[in-house]
């Protein structure tokens, strides 16, 4: 008895795993900002342009949770995951440009990952189900 196997794209799996890792990192960053860590407060003053650290922490905690959900949906090949992944990767790239001159190597790495995720999701979109 022959079983039919569907071919899965490694790029989509990469995008899902990248979204899960980014979501976990951003959620932890949000929790660290909410905990009023002195080291984080000193570093954040350079980057936040006067934004309250508590607001920044809640923002990144929510973004991280959405990214975790997005990663799960991408790995399930759900169409909502495709569009959430594209939106989140674009927002991540946009936010990274704001801190590029403070953390240049980190920003280059994040932009590279964001562009690879966008490439994976937009070129392999026919593998998603509605």
N, C-alpha and C positions, 0 to 999 in steps of 0.2 A: 504494500500500500504506500503510495507516494504522497508525501505531504508537501504542500506548497509553502515555500518560505518567502517572506517578503524581504526585499533588500532594504536595509536601513542605512541612512547616511551618517557617516562619522562626524560631518560638519554640524549637523543638527544636535547630535549628542554633545559635541564640544560647546555649542551655544547654550544648551541646557545646563551643563556642568558649570560653565562660566557664570551663568546667571545665578546658580545656587551659591557659588563661592562669593560672588560680588554681594549677593543678598545677605549672606552670613556676615561678611566683613562690614557692610554698611549698618546692619542691625547692631553689631557689637560696637561700632563707632558711635552710634546713637546712644547706646546704653552708657558708654564711657563719657559722652558729653553730658548726659543727664546726671551722672554720679559726681559731677564737679571735681574732676581730677585736676590738680594744680598744674601738672605738666601739660595736659591737653589745653587748659585755659591759656597758658602762656603761648603755646603754638598757635592757637586758634585766633588770637588777637591780630596776627599778621594777615590772616586769610579772610576773616568773616566780614570785614568792612562795616563794623558796628552792629551786626546782627547779634541778638541775645543768644547765648550759648544753649540755654534750655530750649528755645524754639528750634535752634539748629539740631539739637539732639533728638527732639520729637520728629522733626522732618526726616532725618536719616534713619530713625527706627522704623517709621512707616514705609519709607522707600525700600529699606532692607526686607521688610516683610512682603511687600509687593514683588520684589525681585525673587524671593524664595518661592512664592506662588507661581511666578512666571517661569522659573526654572523647572518646576514640576510639570507645568502645562506644556512646556516645550518638549520635555522628555516623553510626554504622552502623545506628542504630535497633534496637539489640540490647536485649532485655528486661533483661539483667543491667546494662546501662548505665543504664537507667531507675532501678532500685532502688539501685544504687551512687550514682547522682547525687543521689537524694533523701536517702540517709543522709549523704553527704558534705556536702551543703548544710545539712542540719540540724546536723551537728557543727560546721561552720564558723560558723554563726550562734550556736551555743552558746558556742564559744570566743571569738567576737568580743564577746559581752556581757561576758566577764571583763575585757577591756581597754578597755571603752567610756570609762571615765573618764580613762584615760591618753592615748588617741588618739581623741578624739570624732569628728572629721570622717572619718577613715579608717574608723572603726567604722560610721558611718552609711552610708558608701558600700558597704562590704562587706555589711552587712545588707540593703541595697536589692538588691544583685546576688543574694544568696542567696535572697531572697524571689521575685525574678523567675525564677530558675532553678527554684525549687519550683513556682511558678505554671506555668511552661512544661512541666515534666515531668509534673505531675499533671493538668493539663487536656488535654494532647495525648497522653496515654498510649496511646490507641487506635491511634496511628501506629507503634507499636513492634511488632516481630516476635519470636516466641519462638525 
